[in-house]
Amino acid sequence: MIDSSCEALLPLAQAADELPRRRRGRKTHISTLYRWATAGCRGVVLETIQVGATRCTRREALQRFFERLSTPVQAGAGIAPSPSGRTLAQRRRA
């Protein structure tokens, strides 16, 4: 949870500029951070706070987000398997 009273906030546009460059030197697009904040990535959602019309995060929240993505999923934890027990690719082939 982000506490705006004691933590420095970082608008998502500025956070995108500060992330490492991607393929061919391109920076991370701001829509990527919005997607991480709403839908998440592999079940992990980026912590954000809405300040007026600006969505903000913190450097520490980005660090926690990346650490959670880097942590290996243990057996029995993480994303629940599909009810049929098959992956999406297997269901499509069938």
FILO-861343 format. One line per field, with one value per residue (C-alpha): residue in one letter; x, y, z. Coordinates in Angstrom, 1 decimal. Example, Ala and Ser with C-alpha at 12.3 -4.5 7.8 and 13.67 -1.06 7.14 Angstrom:
! residues 2
aa <- [A/S];
X <- [12.3/13.7];
Y <- [-4.5/-1.1];
Z <- [7.8/7.1];
END
This chain:
! residues 94
aa <- [M/I/D/S/S/C/E/A/L/L/P/L/A/Q/A/A/D/E/L/P/R/R/R/R/G/R/K/T/H/I/S/T/L/Y/R/W/A/T/A/G/C/R/G/V/V/L/E/T/I/Q/V/G/A/T/R/C/T/R/R/E/A/L/Q/R/F/F/E/R/L/S/T/P/V/Q/A/G/A/G/I/A/P/S/P/S/G/R/T/L/A/Q/R/R/R/A];
X <- [0.0/1.3/1.3/1.4/2.1/5.6/6.7/7.9/5.4/6.4/4.0/3.7/5.0/8.2/8.5/8.4/11.3/13.4/13.1/15.9/15.8/14.2/15.1/16.8/17.1/13.4/12.0/9.2/5.8/3.6/0.7/2.8/2.9/-0.9/-1.4/0.8/-1.2/-4.6/-4.3/-0.9/1.7/1.7/-0.7/1.4/-0.1/1.9/1.0/-0.3/-2.3/-4.5/-3.6/-6.1/-5.9/-2.4/-1.7/1.5/3.7/7.0/10.4/10.0/6.7/8.4/11.2/8.7/6.8/10.0/11.1/7.7/8.0/11.5/10.6/10.1/6.7/6.6/4.5/1.0/1.3/0.8/-1.7/-4.5/-4.6/-7.4/-10.5/-9.9/-6.3/-5.1/-3.3/-4.8/-2.7/-3.9/-7.5/-7.1/-5.5/-8.3];
Y <- [0.0/3.4/6.1/9.5/11.4/10.0/8.5/10.3/9.7/9.1/9.6/6.6/8.7/9.5/6.0/4.7/7.1/5.8/2.1/0.4/0.5/-2.4/-4.0/-1.7/1.0/1.8/2.9/1.2/2.7/4.3/2.0/-0.9/0.6/1.2/-2.4/-3.6/-1.4/-2.7/-6.2/-7.0/-9.4/-13.1/-12.5/-9.6/-6.1/-2.9/-0.8/2.7/5.6/8.1/11.7/13.9/12.9/11.4/7.7/7.5/4.8/4.7/3.4/1.0/-0.3/-0.9/-2.8/-5.0/-5.6/-6.8/-8.9/-10.7/-11.3/-12.7/-15.0/-18.6/-20.0/-22.9/-26.0/-25.5/-21.7/-19.1/-19.2/-21.8/-24.4/-24.4/-26.5/-28.9/-29.5/-28.5/-25.4/-22.9/-24.3/-27.9/-26.7/-25.0/-28.0/-30.2];
Z <- [0.0/-1.0/1.7/0.0/3.2/3.8/0.4/-2.7/-5.5/-9.1/-12.0/-14.3/-17.2/-15.3/-14.0/-17.6/-18.5/-15.6/-16.3/-18.2/-22.0/-23.8/-27.2/-29.7/-27.1/-26.9/-23.5/-21.8/-22.9/-20.4/-21.4/-20.1/-16.6/-16.8/-17.8/-14.9/-12.5/-13.7/-15.1/-13.7/-15.1/-14.3/-11.3/-9.9/-9.9/-9.6/-6.6/-7.6/-6.1/-8.0/-7.3/-9.0/-12.7/-12.3/-11.5/-9.4/-7.9/-6.0/-6.8/-3.9/-5.3/-8.7/-6.9/-5.0/-8.3/-10.1/-7.2/-7.1/-10.8/-10.4/-7.5/-8.7/-8.2/-5.7/-6.2/-5.0/-5.0/-7.7/-10.5/-10.2/-12.9/-15.4/-14.4/-17.3/-16.4/-19.9/-21.0/-23.4/-26.3/-25.5/-25.5/-28.8/-30.5/-29.2];
END
